[in-house]
């Protein structure tokens, strides 16, 4: 199914209709058409809800088609849009994403790196601060002179500059690069496809994956997990035994174990105990 954006599509998001459920059926048809269009773009795509709910603050101001990377376990994020946590969990902002957005005034398409996409933001900073990283990033942005860009935003805004003129040194709410069109003629779908394709070199360079871990997050995470698994007691700590045959005795921690617990010296002997069998003095 080929989706042809139209003025009628935009009209579904006029202020008088944004909170009304009377237009939900038409918006759902539009959402289905947009998801069908996404199949021609390749990859994994999802779309924001078509009905007023917590995820859109009960006000459907737009529909946003967004790329959603697969989770490590191959599953998809399932979100209860009636949950009070829906606003925080909506995955549109959790990754550096491509998007296609339609609202009451125009169709916009591009990419956004939101402040919630913490790994991707750390990857950007690592790339930017690397040797000749700023120059390499500028080269990628120079390929997008006709796109608009802005930082400290969560979606396209009126105040913007050419993407090639904005170096994202500070993201704030987020960094967005986009194209837009108010003339929704038959050439627009091809413009959308071409624009998103042109963004791929930049996105592939900055998006965090296990194979593109510029910020070393994988190593940091592993080190943090290993540290958390260790005993909460330190070598040299004096502790009291509160369980087992030696309950009441006082000893000194000689060694912390990687999987929790300690080796405790009591006089001439050393015994192994779990954390819940000892307490600090």
Steps between C-alpha positions, in 0.01 A plus 500: 500500500640841399415787732438837335495774768221751449351818641216283629754311710627826651146614576462212749732687738329838510467635858125437507555130418806414712308399813202351321458124471261557208798509264674196647385265222635730227828547687531124544462456124773761450721324755454168315589668171813652652613166641440342161714772342774422755532151353652658190760674717637177648587439863280495807242781527218593735256790527366712783136440606208628294260543792513743795682321784764555767782450251395811308357689798151423368562737211588360157703787357676281244592147397867410504636201314834409660775244455540270798816284532446138602572416861790271578258215570329554163170599661302822454422749774135461601351812654173537684377836374259524795783470750596812700859424392418499128642850447837388635506164323393596147803371303508776239759687709703209640722465193642715225203467265390587151149641490219607269261744670169638377315779679248771415746706294750273325678169455851483651762225486848459636677377815501587869743428780299563817647545847342164596729327248785509748724240336472668161576838657809356669604350166465844339716663767764227468509541122506879523786504752711242316798603287363694199151400616356850457635515145355157420160599641504823300565298183191290571291814560632671186318232300167638635503873408132502398380348830402711799639444849466616859614393846306512827185380322281187504361540147532732197456871583472822304830640630774305325817519292656285230610163637850567363524816714412349836757302698312319784737583784214512752178309435270635772162331440630353177657548157273484196580505126207509259339594173138612469238567236167678508434412136394137526523398135582159356877562522500516881530124576813480285641811671445333836676180393795689352539723805501211746750314281733801502496501881625142529877573498456743791268267692718192452801698623333623819238242598611279786514127436712227655719525189512881506573562867699822462431604859613172657159458663514121468825480696375751758175309543686171546733656756204651687320163508813326627546760772136476604529121527785525747449508874399833651782457754856609432826325575612596851148568632432369852163325515288294734368158401122485549422149379634147508739323738715810551214739581616780727867473404684799353728465200677697226420480128797350316353471151189603306361243259388580143161335552435645843608399847838530671784305650509593868795455733419395857816456695712232328224376269328635188139425412273599211171674578219665307425869544178429689694299762711796614438860602731802534621602843 
